[in-house]
Amino acid sequence: MRLPRDLSGADFVRALQSIGYQITRQTGSHMRLTTLERGEHHITVPAHGSLRVGTLSGILGAVAQHLGLSRDELALRLFGPTG
């Protein structure tokens, strides 16, 4: 699945909040999110205007692994069908 381009950190955080992640702190230009679903899990998302595709892919991979989903399944849940 093709990942969205020009996705801001804030938009990505809103998408992650829809599946149970919450902002636990922000230090400088990075936000730390935590979920307690399927055990405790933390991720860090840059609060930049536009996330790089590699950064987005890495975070999606970590979240998907924690939730027991494929990266494509998670991307579909978060962003809907793209392309």
N, C-alpha and C positions, 0 to 999 in steps of 0.2 A: 504494500500500500504506500502510495506517495504521501509524504508528510507535508503539512501545510508550510508555506513559506511566509516570511514576515510576521510570524507569530510572536507577540510580545511576551515577556515573562509574566506580566500581570494577567494576560489572557490565558496563558498556560496554567497559572495557579488557579484561576476560576474553573477551568476544566477539571483540574485535579480535585478541587473541592467538591465537585459534583459526584465523585466516587469515594468520598470519605476522608480526604486529606484536609488538614487544617494548618494554618500558619501558626507556628509556635514561637518564632522570633525572626527578626530581620536585623542583620548586621551589615551596614554599608549597602552595597548593591546586590546582596544575596538574601533570599528568603528561605528559611528552613521550614519544611512541612513535615507533619507527622500523622500517621494513621495508626489506629489500634486494631483495625480489622485484620484478621488472620495473623495476629501478633503485631508487636510494635515495629514500625518501619519509618525511617527518616530519609528525606531527600532534600537536596539543596537546589534551588532554582535561581538563576541570575535574574535580577529585576532590570533587565536591559530592554531597550526599545524593540529589538528584533533578535530572537534566539538563532544561533547557528544550527543548521540541520544536524550536525554531529552531536551537539549538546542535547538537542531535543531527542534524538535517537537514543543516546545513552541513558537519559532519565527515563524515557519510555521503557527501555529494556529492563531497568532496575525495578520499576513499578510493576511491569508485567510479570517478571519473575516472582516478585513477592505475592502477587495476587493469583499466580498459577495460570496466567493467560499467555497467549502468544503476543508479540509486539503488535502484530496487525489487528488482532481482536481488540486490544486495548485502544489502539488508535481509532478504530471504528467506533468504539463506545464514546471516546472523548470528542472526536471531530466529525463523526458521521462519514458518509461516503464522500470521497474527494476525487477530483480529476474528471 
